[in-house]
Structure formats: C-alpha cells, structure tokens
Amino acid sequence: MVTPYLPRLIRDRVLDSLTDTPVVCLLGPRQVGKTTLAQRVDPERTYLNLDDSTLLEAAQQDPIGFVENLPERVTLDEVQRAPELLLAIKSVVDRDRRPGRFLLTGSANLLLLPKAQDSLAGRMEVIYLHPLTEQEKRVSTSTLLATLMDGQMTTRVVTDSVPLSPTAEVLCQGGYPEPNRRLPHRARQWYRQYLNAIVQRDVRDIAAIQDEDGMLRLMEVLAYRTASLLNISNLSKELGMERSTVAKYLGILERLFLVHQLPAWHRNQAKRLIKSPKLHLVDTGLAAALGRLGPNQWLAEAERFGALLESHVVEQLVAQASWLDPELRFSHYRDKDQVEVDLVIERGQELWGVEVKRAASIQAKDAAGLARLADQAGKSFRGGMLIYTGRHCLKLQVPGCFAVPIGMLWGEEPGQAISSEAALQALTDQAQDLGM
C-alpha cells in the first residue's frame, strides 16, 4: 500500500526562494519530510545525502574539492554533518551567484554555528519545515492565522449534534509523518526509538556530551513540563545535574528542533511583567509518548492535556506563520498577578493575542488575559482568539476577540448552522450572559 503524499504548504515559499537566492536551506527536525519536500520541489536536481559515510568522508576531507565538483544544481541532505562545506559553498557562490544552485537540508540549526552566519550572510535563505500541521493533514486551504490577522473572524453557531473535534487523539498523534501511519501503540514506540536515535547520533554532530542518559531524562522531564515557564535551576535540582549542564543540554535540544523557547512579551511601559520564557516541545505526539499520555486519559489528566493543548496551538500557529509571514514575532504574556496570554503575535506595531482553554465551554473570566493584554498594548492591539474545544465561534467582550473552536485551527469549517430560531436565540442569550 502506497501512502499518499500530503502537500506541504511551505512549498511555494521554497520555490520562490530558489528563483532569486543562490543557497536555500531547509531546516527542521529529523523525519518531518525535508528530504521528500526537497526532492518534490525540483525532481531534476542532483540529490546527495551526507548520511552516506563515503560522501561524508569526502566532504570532510576536502570540502573545497567536493563542492567544486558538484553538479550545477544540487541538493545536499543533512548538511549539518559536514559544516566545513559552508565556507566552500560561499567560495563557489561568490564566483557565480546564479539563484537556486544549492538546496541544503539540515536537522540541526546551522544559524547557531558562528561560521555559518558569517560565511553565507546575504547568500542564503533559511526556511523552517515544521512537523505536519493538522491543516496539512486535512489538505485544507483555510488558515486560521490569516483569518485572524485579516480581521475576517465572524460569529458562527452550530447545532449541538455536531460532534466535538477529536482533540485528545490529535494531540497524541502529533505531526511526524511516520507515526501517523501507525497504530497508536506502535506510534508511541516509534517516538521513543526516534529520540534514542537522535541522542545517540545527531547530538554527536553538534556537541560532545558524556551523559546521553542525562539528556534523555531531561527530555522526558520537559515532556511533563511543556508549556510551563522555564526554570533551569529547578530542572537542575530535579535531575541532579549541574545548572550549566542543563543549560547546555537545553541548547542542544533547541538546535535539534525538539524544544522551542517562547520569549516573554514586553514593552518598555508595561509594568510587573514576568520575563521568563516558556518552553514548548515542538511536537505533541512526542511529548505525549514521553509523558505516557493516551487519549483515554483526557479527563483523568486534565491539567497535563491542557498544557499539551497549549503547546499544540502555539506550534501550529508558528508553523502557519512560516508559509504566511515568516517575519511575525511570537512571545507570551504573563504578569505578577498571574494574568497571562499564551501567545502574543506581532507584526510591526500591530499585535494579537491567543489564549488556549482545554474546556468545551467558556466563561467571561476566560478572556481576562486578552483584556489585560489589550490594555497594555493600547492602540497596537488588533484582536485575538480564545481557542477552546467546543463547537461555536463567538464574539468576546474584548474588542476584536473571538472564542474559536479548535477545529478551525485545523482548517475545519464549523458544522451546519442551526436553522431553529429558538436554538440560535438560546445560544445568543448564553453568549450575552457570558459577556461576549
């Protein structure tokens, strides 16, 4: 049985970059589809994989000679294994700046290598490929981030016969293509083997560490703490590691695109803000597997699933931005009164807020964070969303803000609208009671 290919929505951006940039670098975690995308973008391009030990040895021993003898248009896969090639590529590109010559892919963030930033500045465009989004899985053209930023959100009320979206299943499934083809128990096994393989192989390409087990334990602890404020001192005490070691391992996990630090939002005039970043695992399927969470625990492990849902929403919107507007900036808001907004989105002086709730119903107090952010941002505030697991898209009391069902994040359209005027009126009355 041939598994159908799911089109990646960042494809057009890759094609555009190849028309005017000599070096295009596609970065992202292992096994998210970088190779498949690179080959489909330009099937005629020569493809070389540096996981091949013979090619890797040739590239490392004589990087200039290796690059000089490459075909006119080439894809170099897993280029982080031979960072020596970057200076050689710079030399070739400086003599011939024809666009689209090199398409690189990497499973570690090359931009964190000082020589890479210097050698290919102005010559390379970096594009991040995230795990499959739910929108891509559904082959949908409806992108919630665009709807929010274009001001196109509208109230939509649907019949209660419309089933709730399968949130727990989606969170535990995650976005890596391979486990999405497997039964749940086999997918969990894949995730554990995946992490072991990365620590045993890819970590060695970018750092020398002595304690692989310590890094695996850190990753498991982070799976339990996804969507929480990062406190390296607490992690150090819990794991019995030096603080400097935990910080080093966190940096490695970030470079391998397994975790993501979301900085705290701040404005000079904003007072009493918490400045610690939040830490998110990039894929909730991996987080659920490491945290031993299954869909059947949705009710019993409400708090942990709430954190998983927050990470999911953050990473889905960050991924959507990669094909809509890669210049968007993301952060989180939290003040010393414990009022928070899970995601702050900025474009120039414009600002939007996103809050996430695990519940299938909402109350007026759930919009308190968005109201506080709107007050702090002033004229910059353009609106926001309270994403929850219910059915209806309802206007909130905070200007420009809506309660949005999680399915809309995935490209789903709300179900069939209620035709009964009485039912619609009942829901409208309920919304008014909530101050929406």
VEXNULUM-713268 format. One record per residue: residue in one letter; x, y, z of N, C-alpha, C, O, CB in turn. Coordinates in steps of 0.05 Angstrom, whole numbers, plus 5000, padded with zeros to 4 digits. Each point is the difference from the previous one (the first is absolute). Glycine has a CB too. Example, Ala and Ser with C-alpha at 12.3 -4.5 7.8 and 13.67 -1.06 7.14 Angstrom:
A526448865156498250245000501850245000502150005013494149775012S503150444961501650245001498550225014501050225004501449654953
END
This chain:
M501749765000498350245000501850255000501750035017494649725008V503250434956501550254998498650225016497650054996504149824958T499750255065498950215016499950254983502050094989499849705054P495850354956499850244984501850225011500350025025495049854963Y505750304994501750225009498250235007498250084986505549774984L496950275053498550245009501550254992502350035009495749715030P500950434944501550244991500750185024498450045018499149944938R505050125043500950185021499550294991500750084978502849585037L495350495003499150274993502350204998499650224991496149675030I506750034986502350174998501349974973502050144994498749845055R498349844934501349944975500450254982502150034989495849515014D500050624995500250244983502250195009501350124983493849845007R505350065036502150175010502749894992501850164993495349985046V503349604962502549884991500550064971502250074992497349565043L498450334948500350054972500750294994501850064984495049585007D501950555023500650284996502950065008501350164986493949955023S505749775012502850065009502049904980502150134996496449835051L501049814941501949894980500250174975501949974985497049585033T499150624977500150174976501950255003500750124980494749725010D505350235035501650245003502249985021501450205005494650054982T504549525025502049975021501949764993499049794994497750405040P505949864968501849784992499949755018500249784990502750574993V496649695043500049785019497450015016499450215013505749784990V493349804996497649985015500349775020500749774992496450424970C502549865063500449795021497449945013498750175012506049994995L494549594992497649905012500749865026501249785000496550174955L501650175068500749895026497549905015497850104995506150225007G496549485015497849905016500849745013502249894994494550334976P501649675047500749755014500449774979498950014978498550145063R504049644968500149764983497249884997498450025018506449894998Q494849984961497649844994497450174998497849895003504449745021V498150634969497550154996499450044970498050124993502950125050G500949664940499450014971501750194984499250084978496349805034K506850214999501750184985501049884974499950134979501550085064T499549544958501149874976497849974979500450064977502949695051T494450164980497849964981499250274987499650014976498749605051L501550604989499450264989502150094981499450104978498150015063A505049874966502250094983500049854973500550124980502249995061Q496749634960500049854975497650074983500249994975502349645048R495250434989497650064985500150294989498850064979498749625049V503950504986500250274990501450014973499250164983500950015065D502049674949501550004975501149724995502249945007499150544999P497049354981500849724996502549964983501349795002493950095003E505550324979502349974982502650075013502249954989494850164973R502950005062502450095014501549755011498849815009499050635003T504949574986501649785011499749995030500150215014503249834948Y496449725049499549975029502349845013500649784991494450255001L506250095028502249865015499350015030499450215010504049914954N496949655049499349995029502649955016501449814996494050014993L505250375029502449985016499849805023501949975015499050504972D496949405015499949765018501549774988500749815014494850345003D505149864956501649814987502950045009501250214996495749774963S504349825054502650035012502250064980501950155006496749535029T501250224941502050054979499950304992502150134998497649394986L497950585011499750284992500950185023501350204996494949684973L503150045055500750175024503050025003501050215005494749655017E505749924975502950005003501350174978501850155006498049395014A499150454956501150164978499650305005501750164995497449464973A498550445043499450285006501750115022500850234999494549694986Q505249925035501650095023503050034994501350185010495349615019Q504450024954502950004994500850224981502250125002497849405007D498250544972500750204979497550164993498949964978504949755004P495250475036497550144994500150174975498050004985501250005064I503050134945500250174976499849824975498450064982504450285043G498749454975499949824977497349874996499149974978505749955028F494050015016497349875000498050194987498549924982502649815059V498850524968498050194990500750084971498150024984501150155063E503349874947500750074972499249804980499450074977504550175041N495949514989499349794982497049925000499349804988505450035017L493750325009497249945001498650084974501050184986499149885064P497749824943498450084976499050295004500250125021498549404971E500250584986499250284999497850065021500050215013501249814939R496949805051497950045020499949755017499749774990497650534979V503049735057500349775017498650045027499850235010504649674969T494549895031498949995027502049855018500749774994494550254989L505650105039501749875020498349965025499350185014505050034967D495249535024498249935023501749955025502149894999494649914969E502250295055501349985026502850135000502049885008495549694999V502550684984502650144997501350075027502350065001495950134957Q500349795064501250065026502249805007501650045018494150174997R504349564971502049805005502850084989502049895009494449764990A503650554983502650104989499950304999499950114978500749464995P499450575049499950295000502350134985499950244993497749745050E504649874953502350104985499250084971501350174988501749545039L494850184963499150064973499050284997500050114977498849425018L500450605027498750264997502050214989499250164983497849735055L505550114972502050194989500649944971500550184984501449875062A498249694947500549934972497750094982500550094978502249515038I494850374994497750094984500250314996499350104979497949515039K503650535003500350294998501950074978499550184984499549875065S503349814950502050064979498949964972500450174983503149695049V495049934964498849944974497950214993499950104977501049415029V497450555013497850194996501150284994498850154984498249585046D505250354983501150264995501150034971500250234990501049805059R499549754939500850014972497749994980500150104978504249695036D493550084995497749974982497550005018499449805013503349934953R495950495033497750045018497349934987497950115007504750255016R497549464958497549914988498149895021500949855018501550054939P495050175042498249915021499449704997500249884979497750575022G501549435022499149735001502149794997499449774994496550404988R506749915021502149804995500149795022500349764994502350604984F497049725047500249815022497549995016499050215009506049874993L493849695001497849965019501149825022500649764995495850294968L503850065061501149855022497749925019498050145002506450114995T495949525016498149935022501749935024502249914998494349924970G502450235056501449945024498149945023497950125002505850174982S497249535034498449935023501150135025499149945022499849634957A503050625018500950165022500250294990500450054976502249565045N497050584997499950284992502750104993501650065018494450005011L504649974945502650094991500550295008502350095002497449594960L498250485042500350285006501350045027500950225006495249884966L504049695045501350035026503049944998501450015020494249875002L505350054954502949974995501150274992499250114979500349405008P502350615028501150264994501050034971499550204987501749855061K500249744943501150014973497950004978500350124979503749655038A493750114989497849994981498850274996499450094978499749445034Q500550615010498850274999501850194984499150154983498749775061D504950064960501850174986500449924971500050184982502349905061S497949674952500849914973497750034979500650054977502549635045L494450284987497950004980498050235004497850004988502749515009A500350695018498350245004499550134973501950054985499950025062G495749984946499350134975500049814976499350084978502650335040R498849344987500149814978498149775003499449854982505450275012M494149855031498349775006497450095013500050185017504149544989E493750154986497550045014499349745015500249784989498250554976V500949705061499449775016497049985003498650195006505849865019I494649714971497149945002499749775019501449794998497650384955Y499249865066499649795021497649834992497850104994504250205042L498449444964497849814995499249875026501649875013500050044940H496050145055498949895025498849734996499549924977499650555040P500449385004498449754997497350074985499150235001503049575041L496750004947497550044986498050145018499549925022501349674950T498050625018497850135015497449854995499849854980502550605017E495849595020497449874996498750114975498549854986501050085063Q501050324944498950114976501049854975498649954981501050505041E503049494979501249854978498949724998499649894979504650395025K495449595019498949735000497350004988499249804986503450105055R495850314963497350014989499950124972497950034988500450015058V504150034943500250124974498150234997498450024981503149544999S498550625040498250225001501450264991502450035004495149755034T501050404950501150264992499250225019500650234996499349624957S498750085069499050195019502150035023500349825016494950074972T506250345013502150045020499050205021499550234994504149684971L496149995059498950175022501650255005498950215005499249375015L504650404979501650235005499450234980499950235008503749475011A496050234956499350204980497350125006499650244997503249524969T495350075042497350105006500150205023498750214999499449364986L503550375036500350195022501250264992498950215006501549405024M501950384956501550244994498750174979500550244998503649525015D494350124970498550154980497450125010498650144986503449564980G497450245060497550105011497549884989497950134999504550285009Q497849334983497749874987498549815019498249854991504350184967M498049985068498649825018497150095003499550245003504849675022T493949904975497250055003498749805020501049785003498850424950T498049885059498649835018498649774984498750054980500650345052R501149374978498749774987499049815022501649905016501450144942V494549905042498849825019498949764986498750024979500150375051V501949374980499249754986498349835018499950045025504349984948T494549795016498349825015501649835019502249924994494550074968D502149945061501349845020500349714990501449845013496850455023S500649644942500449734990502749964986500949784995494150194999V506350265000502649994988502049895021500250125022498750274947P502549395026501849895020502350195006500950154983497949395002L502250445039502450155008502449904985500249764993497850335052S503950084949502449924986501649805018500050035024500250414951P501249375013501449795015502750115010502149914992495749734980T502150545047502450145009502149825012502350014993494950395015A501949425010501949835013501549824980502449965002494750045039E501549904940501249834979502050154984502249904994493749825004V503450534994501850164984502650075016502249984989493850214987L503749885049502450065016501849775003502550034997494850305028C501749434979501649765004501249904974502149865000495150025039Q501650194939500949914974502550164991501949894990493449974998G504650405016502350174992500250044970498249924985504149925055G500050274951500250084972502249874985500550074976497750355038Y503249394997502149864985498649804980498249865009505150185029P497449964937498649834981500049705007497949884998503350454968E501149565042500149715004498149905022498549814994506250214991P495350095039498149895020497150054993498249865011505250225023N496050114948497350044991499049774983497649984994503150515008R501149344989499249774984499749755017499349784990503150414971R498149835065500049775018497750005020498750205004506249794991L494649785016498149985022501150145024502450025003495849544979P500150545036501050165023502249885016502050145006493550044996H504349565005502149895016502749974985502150015012494449745014R503350214948502449994983501150284996502550034998495749564979A500150615022501050284998501550085024502150134998494049984973R503049815053501450075024502849885000502050125009493749915016Q504549724966502649864999501850154980502450035005495449535006W501150534966501650144981501250265012502350064996494849764967Y501350335052500950255012502449945019501950155000493550054996R504449595019502249945019502549924985502250095007494449775028Q503149984945502449924984501250244985502450034997495649514998Y500350644996500850244986501850175018502150094992493649914981L503450055052501550175018502749865007502150145001493650055018N504349554986502549865005502050034977502350045005495149635024A501550304947501850024976501250284998502350024993494949634984I501250565028501150274998502250055021502150114993493450044990V504049765041501950055022502649844994502250105005494149985028Q503449684956502449834996501650084975502349944997495249705026R501150504958501450064975500250304995502250114997496249464984D499450575017500050284992501350185020501350204993494649724981V503850025052501350175020503050014996501250215005495149685027R504849894960502949984997501050184977502350095000497649455017D498350534964500850174978500450295009501450154987496149554982I501250385052500050285008501150055027500550245007495649824964A504349745046501150045027501249755011499249784992497450585015A505349675010501249775014498749995028500550175017503949874957I494149745031498949965026500749725010500449824984495850505005Q504049665037500749745012497649855011500249765004504250445008D493449944992497849885014497549994983498250175003503749995040E498049654939497649974983497549955016497850104993505249744970D497349995058497649945016499050255014497550045003504249505004G500150645001499150255012498450174981498150135008505949865021M496850024946498550164980497349874995498050154997506249994982L495649605020497449874997498250055024497650054997504649594976R498950365051498450065024499050294999497850055008504849615018L499150524966499250284997497750034981498050145005506650015005M495649714967497850024980497449895011497950114995505549844969E496749845052497649895012498850195020497550035001504349514993V499950595022498950205019498750234985497950105009505749775024L497750224946498950224984497349924988498250174996506449994994A495049595003497549914989497750045021497850064993504649604978Y498350305054498050045021499650305006497950075011503449495009R500650604972499950295007499550174975500550245002502549675037T496249984939499650164976498050225007498149965015503049654955A499250625018498350245004500350135028498350155008498549644960S505450155045500550125027502350204998501649994981496649605042L502050594996502250195001502649845005500149825016496950545002L505049724967502649865002501550095025500550235004499749734946N500549845066501550055025502349805000499749775009496250415016I506449904966502349824998500949905027500949785003500550454955S498549955062500949925027498349775011501049815011500550654997N495849554988498349785009500549754985500049785011496550555000L504049694963500649764984502649885010500349755001497350444959S504449985046502549905010499749845026501249795003501050604976K496249715039499649865026498549744995500649805012499350645012E498049574959498449764996501649774987499649775006496450524990L505849794986501649804985502649935013501449814992496450354967G503050005062502649955013502350074981502149865001495849795027M501850554956502150084981500950285006498650165014499449554950E504450365027500950275002498350194983499049924979505749915029R494950415002498350194985501150054972498550024981500250195063S504049814954501250054974499649774981499750044976503750245047T496549484988499549764983497250014989499549944976503849795050V494750334991497250014991499850224979498649954979499749895066A502950394959499950214980501249914973498950064979501350285059K502149524964501349914976498249804985499750014976504850065045Y494349744994498349804987497550134988499149914979502649755054L497250544980497750144989500750134973498549984981499750105066G504250044953500950124975500249804977499350054977503150285050I498649434980500249794980497349914990499649974976504649885045L493950114997497349924992498650214983498549934982501249805060E500950524964498950224982501349994973498650034980500650255060R503349684959501449984973499049774984500050024975504050195045L495049584993498949774985497050024996498849824990504849905030F495350524986497250064995498149815015497849944990503550234966L499549755068498249835016498550175021497749935007505449694987V498150605015498650185018500250284990501750064983499349645056H497350474971499850284990499650185024498149965015500049894940Q503650355048499650195021498450244989500850124980503549745043L493550204990498350234992500650235019499449985024497049714958P504850525008500850225018497650145012497849994990506450074984A496350095048497950165013499750264984501950134992499149675053W496450284952499450264987500750225020499649985024496849814948H504550435017500550235017499850254983500750014977502249725054R496350484982500150274989501250175022499649955024496449994945N505450275024501450165020498150115020500750035024502750084942Q494149965025498150125019498549795016498550075019501150324950A500649365024498549795014501349935026502549965002496049854955K500050195065501049955026499449725010498149874991501450625019R502149425009499449765015499849754982498549825006499150465027L504049714946499949774983502049795008502250065009496350234954I500749455034501849785004501849984974498950004978497849755053K505950234973501850004976501049724992501549984981499850485033S497949335001501049734993498749904975497650054995503249865054P500749954934498849884976498349755008500449895022503450284950K494449765010498649745003501449804982501150064979494550175032L504349524997501249794985497949814989498249915014506050125014H495949924946498149824986501549784986502050054987494750335007L502349385008500949794981498850064973497650074998502949585040V501050324941499250084974497849824989498350084984506250095008D495449585018497949814990498649875024501349895017501450034940T494750095043498549895023499849694999499649885021497850544981G503049474974500149714999502449895016499849815015497850204940L504750125041502449935014499650055030500849845017502050264942A496150135048499550075028498249805014500549915022500150574967A497249444997498149815011501349725004499649875020496750384958A505449675003501349745002502050005023500149805015499450134935L502050285053501950015022498650035027501049905020502450304949G494449945031498450045025498049785005498550015019502150474975R499449314989498249775003497150085002498549915018505249855005L495550424960497250094998498749874976501149994978500150455045G496349474981498449904979497350144999499250115020503149444984P496350444973497450144998498049935022498450165007502449864944N499349735059498149915020500550145027498449975018501349594959Q502450595026500650155025499250294999500750165018503149534989W494750394972499250284996498650115025500550235007499049684944L498949945062498550105024501849975025500050185017495649704962A505749905024501649955025502450185001500950065023497549474977E502850544978502450165000499450284987501450084981501549505016A495150555013499150254988502250214999500350144980495149755036E506050145006502150215001502249954980500950194986498049885062R502049694950502249944981499050024971501550104983500549595051F495650234961498950044973499650294993500350084977497549475026G501650615018499850294995502650124991500150164982496349865052A505849894979502750104992500749904972501150154984500349855064L497949754946500549884974498550164978501150054979499749505042L496750524985498450154981501250274995500050104978495949665038E505150375005501350264997502449984981500350164982498149985064S503349664959502349974982499149944972501350104981501449735058H495250024958499049944973499250254985500750044977497849515040V499950624996499050244988502350184992500150114978495649855048V506250084993502350174995501549904975500650164982499849955067E500349644951501649894978498550004973501350044979501249685054Q494950234968498550014975500050284988500350034976496849595041L502550585000499950284990502850094991500250154980496049955051V505949824983502750064991500549884973501350124982500349915066A497549724948500349874974498550144978501050044978499649525046Q496950524982498450154980501450264992499950074977495949735043A505550334999501450244994502349954981500750184984498150005060S502449594956502349944983499350014971501750064983500249665053W495650224957499250024972498350254994499550074976500749445021L498950635024498550254996501850255001500050164982496049615037D505450255004501650245005502249935020499650025024496450284967P506349624998502249915018501150225018501749955017499449704949E498150605029501150225016498450055025500850175016500850044942L496349645047498450035024501749935024501749824999494150084976R503750245048501549955025498049885020497750085001505650294990F497649435024498349865019501250025028502449995004496149694960S499750355056500950015028497649915017497949934989505550445002H496949645035497749955018499950235020501950145005498549364990Y497250545016499650225020499349885027498349825002500150494961R502949785057499349925028500950225018502350104998498149414991D497950575030500850205020500049895028499349765004498850604966K502649805049500349905027497449965014499949905023504450344979D493549834985497349935010499149724990497749925005501250574998Q502949384983499449734988498150024977498849804991502149995053V498750454945498350034976501849954976502350104998494650245025E502249494958501749934978498549974974497649965000505449815033V498550244946499149944973502049814988502450065000495250394994D501549334996501849784992501850074976502349914998494449775019L502350494965501550074976499450284992497750084997502349444988V502150645011499850274990501350004973502349914996497850305050I498549904934500950014972500450294993498250175003499449404985E504750505001500650274993500950024970501549844990499850265058R497750114939500850074973500450305000498150164999499449454979G505050485022500550285003499050105026500749905021499150164929Q498450155049498850105024497349885006498750075020503650354971E496849384993497549875004500349765018502149875000496350294956L499649785060500249785020497449865003497850125000505750145024W496649474978497749835005500749815023502349945005496350084946G499349895063500449815022498449744996497950014988502950385042V500349394980498749744998500149875027502249955011499150004940E496449985060499849855025498849724993498549984982500950455046V501449374988499249724994498749895025501050025022502849924945K493949935029498549875022499349724992499049954978499250505037R502249375003499349724995497049945000499149814988505350075032A494150294994497149965004498550024974500950134981499550045065A497249704953498350014977497950235002498450044982502249475012S499450635029498350235004501850225011502149955010493749774998I503250534990501650235009498450185018497650005000505149974958Q498850175059498850195018501350284995502150024988497049615047A499550574976501050284995502850035011501650144987493750035016K505449715019502650045013502349884982502350085004495549915041D501549834937502149884983501350214981502249954990495349625012A501250664994501150204983501650215015500750214989495549724980A504350035057501350205016502850064990500950235000496549615039G504149954952502750054990500050174975501650184997499749385022L496850384962499850164976499450295006501050184988497649414987A499650455045499350275008502450155012500450234994494949625015R506350015007502450135012502050064978501250225000498049535043L501250074938501950054978499150234983501650174993499649355007A496250504995498950224984500650265014500650204987495849514994D503350305045500550245016502950084999500750234996495549655034Q505649924972502950055000500950094972501850174998498849505039A498350214942500950064973498950254989501150124982499349405010G497350575018498850254991499149994971498749814991504150435043K498149974951499150024972501249784983499049964977500650535030S502449385002501249784984498249754998500349844982504250345031F493849795007498449755001498049994978498450194995502149815055R499549774935498249974977497949795005498149984985505650154986G496549715050498049795005501349755011502449995006494850204958G501249605037501149755010498049775000497850034990505250245038M497949504982498449765000500249875027502250005013498449944937L497349945059500049815022499349734988497749944995500950415040I503449494960499649744986499249795021501449975020501950154944Y494549755032498949805019499049764985500149994975498750385058T500349434982499349744987497049974994499049784996504950025027G494650424977497250004995499350024970501749944983497650265061R498349884950499050004972499750274987500350024976497349575037H501950625003499050254989502250214999501750015018493749884999C504450284963501850244999498350245009498150084987504749724974L498050315062498450215013501650245005502449995006494849665015K501650594976501450255006500350045030498149965015500150234942L504149895051500650065028499650305006499750164981503549455021Q496750465023499650275007502550174994499750244996497149615040V505550034964502550154993499950064970499649824984503049955053P497750494955499850074972501849844982502449965005496550505010G499949444963501549854980500749725008501549864986500350565001C497049485035500749735010497749814997497650085003505650125029F497449544962498049804997500849745015502449945002496450264952A499249665055500449735009499849824976498150004985500050095061V504049754949500349854975500349705005501749935016500450484963P496349425009500249715004502749904988500950104980494149855019I506249865015502649904992500049904971502050014986498849865061G496950034943499949894973500750214979501049944979495649755037M502850574990500750214981503050034997501050084979494750165032L505849705010502950004998501049794980502150044988498250135059W498249624950500849784983498950024972500349824984499849905056G498650514954498950044973497249904997499050004977505649975006E494149955039497349904998498150255000500650205012500649365011E496650414963497850205002498149915021499449765002501150364949P498450065065497949925019497849864986499450054976501850345053G497549434985497949834988497650154991500050255000501549405029Q496550214962497650124989498750195020499649935023499749674948A500150645020498850205017497249925010498549874985504250494992I496649725047497349935010497950164985500350244996501749675050S496049954946497850134986497850085018498450194994502749554966S498850135063497950075019500550275013502150045013497149474996E499050684988500450265011500149995031501450165013496350044947A500849615051499949985029502749915011501050105020494149794978A506149914988502649905009502250224997501750035018496949504970L501350614990501950214996499750225021502050115010498049794941Q497550175056499550205019501049925028501150165015495049994959A503649595032501049905026503050025002501050085021495149604980L505350264978502950025000500950305001502050065013498349514962T498250605012500650295001499650105028501750165009496949894943D499349875061499550085027502349915018500950155018494149834975Q505949775003502249895016502550174996501450065020496649484976A502650534979502350164995499850285014502050105010498549664946Q497250355044499650265013500449985030501050185013495849954950D502349645048500349965028503049985008500850075022494849694979L506050154980502949975005501550264994502450025003497249504986G498950685002501350264994501549994974502150134997498349965051M498649764932501449974974498550164979500950004977500949555036
END
